[in-house]
Amino acid sequence: HINEMFHPEGFYRDPDRRAPHNLYTSSGELWEQIEALGLDGTVAVDPWPFRPEGTAAAGEPAATVEITYYYGTVGWLYEAGTGRYYRQLDGTPYRDAETREQISAANLLVQTVGFRSFDTVGRLEARLVGEGKGWYFSDGVGQPITWKRAAVTGRTLYLDEAGAPLAMKQGPTWIQY
């Protein structure tokens, strides 16, 4: 896969923002790297299943989700009027740098993963292959889930507590590690 730590070509940092939240690329830059690395073959990927519109998510009430990292606390606040969770960082709305709109998602997947330091600087790589636990939040409720990914080129499968594929709400989906 392509990431800035192992394949820095095609990425740049905005000096006006604090790392690690200042890394950017573009579709054009990524496609150049995909082609250069020979990753431009066709891959069949099964789509994630979605709930029929109007079907509520299962789970316990969860109007607020907070995850603490070394750099601060990421918060997600549910707004019933829009049916979305809105992202915050340390209590401040997290906004798109171009549109200034607050980042929001209809589905929030919190995927618990391991990390390893891969260099002497202490940069971390998330272990995204294998399986683990997590949480799914949608429509103001949350439920525990399991995730599975067989290979870095495969799609992550999200399963409900019964082991069935998780049916999500149609709309923007944010995966938080």
BELPE-V527165 format. One line per field, one symbol per residue. ss: DSSP state (~ for helix, > for strand, _ for the rest). phi: phi as a letter, one per 40 degrees, with the letter a starting at -180 (. if undefined). psi: psi as a letter, one per 40 degrees, with the letter a starting at -180 (. if undefined). A space follows every 10 residues. Layout:
ss = ???
phi = ???
psi = ???
//
This chain:
ss = __________ _>>_______ __>>__~~~~ ~~~~~~____ _________> _________> >__>>>>>>_ _>>>>>>>>_ ___>>>>>>_ _>>_>_____ _>_>>_>>>> >___>>>___ ___>>>___> >>>>>>>>__ >>>>>>>>>_ ______>>>_ ____>__>__ __>>>>_
phi = .baccbbccg babcccbccc cbcbabdccc cccdcccgbc ccbcbccccb ccdgccccic dacbbbbcbc cibcbbbcbc cbgbcbcbbf gbdcbccccg cccaacbbbb bcbcbbcbac cgcbbccbbh aababbbafg bbacbbbaac accccccbbc ccgcdccccc idbbbbc
psi = ihidddgehe iihheeihie fehiaidddd ddddddefef ihhhhhiiii iihehiiiai hgehhhhhid eahhihhhhd defihhiihf ehhhihddee ihhiidhhhh hhiiiiheie deiihhhehb iaiaihhife iiiiiiihhd ideiihhhia deeihhhiih ahhhhh.
//
